[in-house]
Amino acid sequence: MPTSAFQVPALTTVRVDFDAFGAWAMQTLLAQVRGDRTPVDPGELQRIFWRESTGDRG
């Protein structure tokens, strides 16, 4: 949400790359059905934006 940083307290949010996640999931499914090797882990598919709503993380 674009306004999450401006809420009081600022809300922690998660960004998910749904396109990359969907592509990787489909490649994994097809590999399993075909008996092929599982595709390489695509890396970071989600990112957490830590803000005030989580309290003290330290």
N, C-alpha and C positions, 0 to 999 in steps of 0.2 A: 504494500500500500504506500503510495507516494507520501501520504501525510503522517505516516507512523512516527517519524522523527520529531514531529511538531505537537504530538499529543502530550498531555501531562498526566502521569509520567510518560516519557517517550517509550513507545511499544517496541519490544523485541520482535523481529520478523524473520521469516525464512524465505529465501528465493530458491525456487526449484527450476532447473532447466528442463522443462517437460519435453521439448523436442529431442534433446540429446538422450534423456532417460528413455523415452519411447523407442527411439532408434536402437539403443543398446538392448532394451528388453526384447524387441522383435528379433534382433540378430541372435540373441541368446536362445530364444524359443526355437528359431529355425535351426540353429546348430544342434540343439538337443534332439529335435525331430529327425534330422538327417544323420545324426550320429557323428557330427563334426566336432572339432575343438571349440570350446567356449570362447567367445571373443574377449579380447583384452579389456580389463577394467577401464572404463572411460575417464576415471579420475573424479574430480569434484562435480557432482551433479546438483548439489545444494549448498547454500551458503547462509549462515546465520548472521544477522546484523544485531549484535548485542546492544541493548539500550537500557534505560533506567528501569523498565518494568521487571527486570530480573533481580533487582536488588544488588547486594554486594556479592560479587563473584570471586573476590580475592581472599 
